Amino acid sequence: MTLVDDQCPWNNGVWTFSGEGGVLSIWEGGDPVCHLTIQGLSALVWSGIDPATFPFRGWGDPGPAAQATLRTLFPKAFPVLNEKF
């Protein structure tokens, strides 16, 4: 994927994500299949928001194949706070 971050340019670039055996691997480079903003990536990592909604939110342009891959790599998760108030 091509990652776009307007606030932190060091995040910009093409990144490849792979998941095997329950381990997420990330490396720079590859053939991008979609564009995501840093907000879209954060939503995937922290909550597993459905990537089909990203074009409506302005977070990227994943097509159906990329959406299926992203759902597999980042399954839905319920956010949990670990602090007692």
BALOBA-1460 file (C-alpha; in Angstrom, 3 decimals):
// residues 85
<rec num="1" residu="m" x="0.000" y="0.000" z="0.000"/>
<rec num="2" residu="t" x="0.994" y="3.580" z="-0.469"/>
<rec num="3" residu="l" x="0.766" y="5.373" z="2.850"/>
<rec num="4" residu="v" x="0.075" y="9.128" z="2.980"/>
<rec num="5" residu="d" x="0.681" y="11.161" z="6.140"/>
<rec num="6" residu="d" x="0.482" y="14.957" z="5.822"/>
<rec num="7" residu="q" x="1.800" y="15.576" z="9.361"/>
<rec num="8" residu="c" x="4.733" y="13.125" z="9.480"/>
<rec num="9" residu="p" x="6.357" y="12.781" z="6.051"/>
<rec num="10" residu="w" x="8.661" y="9.977" z="7.219"/>
<rec num="11" residu="n" x="5.585" y="7.676" z="7.166"/>
<rec num="12" residu="n" x="4.969" y="8.374" z="3.467"/>
<rec num="13" residu="g" x="5.911" y="5.687" z="1.012"/>
<rec num="14" residu="v" x="5.095" y="2.238" z="-0.278"/>
<rec num="15" residu="w" x="4.836" y="-0.496" z="2.362"/>
<rec num="16" residu="t" x="4.104" y="-4.202" z="2.055"/>
<rec num="17" residu="f" x="2.128" y="-5.952" z="4.803"/>
<rec num="18" residu="s" x="2.090" y="-9.728" z="5.159"/>
<rec num="19" residu="g" x="0.567" y="-11.976" z="7.776"/>
<rec num="20" residu="e" x="1.678" y="-15.556" z="8.233"/>
<rec num="21" residu="g" x="1.259" y="-17.757" z="11.296"/>
<rec num="22" residu="g" x="-0.377" y="-14.937" z="13.232"/>
<rec num="23" residu="v" x="2.623" y="-12.628" z="12.767"/>
<rec num="24" residu="l" x="2.367" y="-9.317" z="10.914"/>
<rec num="25" residu="s" x="5.430" y="-8.454" z="8.823"/>
<rec num="26" residu="i" x="5.969" y="-5.025" z="7.266"/>
<rec num="27" residu="w" x="8.696" y="-3.917" z="4.886"/>
<rec num="28" residu="e" x="9.297" y="-0.921" z="2.690"/>
<rec num="29" residu="g" x="8.684" y="-1.264" z="-1.027"/>
<rec num="30" residu="g" x="6.579" y="-3.560" z="-3.137"/>
<rec num="31" residu="d" x="3.757" y="-3.112" z="-5.618"/>
<rec num="32" residu="p" x="1.008" y="-0.969" z="-4.040"/>
<rec num="33" residu="v" x="-2.569" y="-2.148" z="-4.520"/>
<rec num="34" residu="c" x="-4.163" y="0.837" z="-2.748"/>
<rec num="35" residu="h" x="-3.550" y="4.187" z="-1.095"/>
<rec num="36" residu="l" x="-4.300" y="4.752" z="2.595"/>
<rec num="37" residu="t" x="-3.970" y="7.772" z="4.817"/>
<rec num="38" residu="i" x="-2.370" y="7.411" z="8.224"/>
<rec num="39" residu="q" x="-5.897" y="7.756" z="9.685"/>
<rec num="40" residu="g" x="-7.033" y="4.719" z="7.696"/>
<rec num="41" residu="l" x="-4.067" y="2.636" z="8.811"/>
<rec num="42" residu="s" x="-4.613" y="3.667" z="12.435"/>
<rec num="43" residu="a" x="-8.291" y="2.707" z="12.200"/>
<rec num="44" residu="l" x="-7.312" y="-0.734" z="10.890"/>
<rec num="45" residu="v" x="-4.652" y="-1.351" z="13.518"/>
<rec num="46" residu="w" x="-6.577" y="-0.126" z="16.557"/>
<rec num="47" residu="s" x="-10.164" y="-1.138" z="15.794"/>
<rec num="48" residu="g" x="-10.439" y="-3.117" z="12.560"/>
<rec num="49" residu="i" x="-12.859" y="-0.661" z="10.947"/>
<rec num="50" residu="d" x="-14.178" y="-2.094" z="7.687"/>
<rec num="51" residu="p" x="-11.985" y="-0.804" z="4.833"/>
<rec num="52" residu="a" x="-15.069" y="-0.613" z="2.567"/>
<rec num="53" residu="t" x="-15.920" y="2.651" z="4.377"/>
<rec num="54" residu="f" x="-12.539" y="4.269" z="3.733"/>
<rec num="55" residu="p" x="-13.423" y="6.034" z="0.457"/>
<rec num="56" residu="f" x="-16.412" y="7.687" z="2.176"/>
<rec num="57" residu="r" x="-14.236" y="8.841" z="5.066"/>
<rec num="58" residu="g" x="-11.438" y="10.105" z="2.803"/>
<rec num="59" residu="w" x="-9.007" y="7.519" z="4.235"/>
<rec num="60" residu="g" x="-8.026" y="5.713" z="1.036"/>
<rec num="61" residu="d" x="-9.104" y="3.793" z="-2.027"/>
<rec num="62" residu="p" x="-8.858" y="0.036" z="-1.354"/>
<rec num="63" residu="g" x="-10.652" y="-2.027" z="-3.998"/>
<rec num="64" residu="p" x="-12.557" y="-5.230" z="-3.189"/>
<rec num="65" residu="a" x="-9.438" y="-7.457" z="-3.287"/>
<rec num="66" residu="a" x="-7.438" y="-5.066" z="-1.082"/>
<rec num="67" residu="q" x="-10.378" y="-4.790" z="1.329"/>
<rec num="68" residu="a" x="-10.491" y="-8.581" z="1.718"/>
<rec num="69" residu="t" x="-6.755" y="-8.684" z="2.403"/>
<rec num="70" residu="l" x="-6.938" y="-5.833" z="4.916"/>
<rec num="71" residu="r" x="-9.838" y="-7.530" z="6.742"/>
<rec num="72" residu="t" x="-7.715" y="-10.661" z="7.073"/>
<rec num="73" residu="l" x="-4.627" y="-8.795" z="8.298"/>
<rec num="74" residu="f" x="-6.567" y="-6.532" z="10.680"/>
<rec num="75" residu="p" x="-9.678" y="-8.305" z="12.022"/>
<rec num="76" residu="k" x="-12.282" y="-6.313" z="13.928"/>
<rec num="77" residu="a" x="-11.321" y="-5.660" z="17.520"/>
<rec num="78" residu="f" x="-13.157" y="-4.080" z="20.390"/>
<rec num="79" residu="p" x="-11.036" y="-1.261" z="21.852"/>
<rec num="80" residu="v" x="-10.133" y="-1.889" z="25.483"/>
<rec num="81" residu="l" x="-8.846" y="0.594" z="28.034"/>
<rec num="82" residu="n" x="-6.340" y="-0.813" z="30.482"/>
<rec num="83" residu="e" x="-6.600" y="2.037" z="32.980"/>
<rec num="84" residu="k" x="-8.774" y="2.243" z="36.045"/>
<rec num="85" residu="f" x="-10.447" y="5.579" z="36.644"/>
